[in-house]
């Protein structure tokens, strides 16, 4: 536990010691702020729906950007040898990096919380503002972020090249976002299966404020699969 | 402390290790020699628990090393080849991180850190980014992270590569110092380093161990004696006769013609394996009434042994 946290802490301090964290966070907040603005002002509606509605697209781009260097850089600089000869299990390394990435995303999401409060104060009766969908939306965002991060982490483990890590991560995340958009072209049964694989579909459910175990299970499974694959891939760098 | 049995490792189609066996008792300082690509680093990587062997067993302190061998890794301090370090961290940050992941108990952390810093002379650079350090300091940081947790075994892959002569001497002192209490396995290209710091030399070539012994033992026992004879009493020397006389000298394994000095002198190079034949040569010269103009003894250097064992 301590070693995992030590790795996560080191990773977070690297994020914040380098421009990456600030660039990613700024870009994320600018785009998220833009989405928020579009919903409230031109639309004239006090709602977070456009923000939550487009967040998955945003995450498709930003999550691989957060994870791309996590393992690729270690491989490229050779520090992976230092790390993997310390008395830590490979999975602890993976979890540590994952936690750090989730931490960074958490910081980004924290900065968007004021949006919710502004919306609440803009409604006619702030006291009767329905916090359910907002809460659900944030839970959904965290779950979606963790599944994208796990997938992105695996992409980063695949090669020494951060750009490859980013592009593979982007493609995978996009795949999990886009898969249900194809559903209409397929017979119902297959369409449903595709829908179930979609990160977006489950997010919509949660963002409506409905916490269904099936949706939670989907995100947990995707995250777990990503992390297990990463651990596996990391182990092959020992060959 | 270290035991390696039948270690094999291939990278794709290249066989890096073709069955290596050796043991290192506690407290020994072992120099690992070999040309580039001979399998030194691979052996060290396996021992350090980074790379997994295809076949064979490696144990450190009785614990088998492997991908899950956390216990074995606790006993080891490892300085990888090229000394990879997190460039964006400060020296102190890196050392703290390693201490934490190494599981050095909080109560001892400060003391152990200070000791490693002091031993490696890092007091002045603790607050500097590793990226800014000179190569010598970088190497010291690498060593400091390796000795931080007071390991029983130190594995140092080319600890002096890329350093200037002064830095090499410093690092060498440090290794000698560490070798007093720890088992050390170090690889190097610098043969004099091995002679100075190691009690034992392992030479590896093409994935196999080709020599194992004390540096003196690998040097001694072999050499060349060059001699130049002249006629003492007048009659010209007969090449064949002198040659057969020399062949009869105990210890001489091979007689070759060598440069002479002209004017009826004869020169020979005598190779020997075990016994120094100089006394025998002198006595034979006296007995056969030959004038010994010159006798030169050349011991095989570690370099010669190395070259002989590692060139095909």
Interface residues (C-beta under 8 A of the other chain):
Chain A: X2 X3 X6 X7 X10 X13 X14 X17 X18 X77 X78 X79 X80 X81 X82 X84 X85 X86 X87 X88 X89 X90 X235 X238 X239
Chain B: X45 X48 X49 X50 X51 X52 X67 X68 X70 X71 X73 X74 X76 X78 X80 X82 X84 X85 X86 X87 X88 X89 X93 X97 X98 X100 X101 X102 X103 X145
